[in-house]
Amino acid sequence: MAHTVLEDLLEKVKAEKPDFALPQKGESEQKFLNRLVIAVGNISEAGWLSLHGKSQEWFNLAGQAINEFKPIPDCPGYQAAIPPEPIAEVPNKAPVREHQLSPNPTTPGPSRVDTKTRRGVMARTREICISNPKLKYPDVIQALKDEGWENLSQDTVYLCFKEVENVLSAASRAGYFLSKFEAK
C-alpha cells in the first residue's frame, strides 16, 4: 500500500511498466520527475482511476508546469526514494516527515491533464509541414489549434516551420524529390 504520492505513482507505473527505474545516480530531480510524468501519462485509464486523488493532483500540477515551461513541483516522497549517501550525523536535527496519504482514496480525483509538451508540438509541427509543404505558417498554427494545441509557443512552431521549409527547399533544389510536392 502506497504511503506517499511518489510511492502511489511508482506503484501504478511499475504495475504497467516494470522496468521504470528510480532516480539514477547523477540524474537531476527535474529529469526524474519529467520521466515520471511521462510514464504516468502513459498508464491505462484504470491505472489513472486507481491513483489517490493527491497523486492525480500532483500529476496535473506537474503536467501544467511542463506545458508552461516551468519547473515541475516537488513530489511528496521524492527525498525518501533516493538512497541516502553516508554522511556524518548532525546532532539536534529533527527528522523530516513526508506527507502521508490516507490508506484508501475516498473520492475520485480530477481528470488527467493533457501533457502536450514542447517536444510534442515540435514533432507535430514537422509532421503537418512535411505532409503538406504548401501550407503557410498561419495555416500550420490553425491546424495545431484545431488539434487541441491551445497553449503553444508560436516561436517554437515558427522555428520548426522554417526548419522544415528550408530542408524541403534544399532537398528539392538538390534533386532529392521528383517534384511530388511541386506537381500539386
Secondary structure by P-SEA (a helix, b strand, c coil): ccccaaaaaaaaaaacccccccccccccaaaaaaaaaaaaaaccaaaaaaccaaaaaaaaaaaaaaaaccccccccccccccccccccccccbbbbbccccccccccccccccccccaaaaaaaaaaaaaacccccaaaaaaaaaaaccccccaaaaaaaaaaaaaaaaaaaaacccccccccc
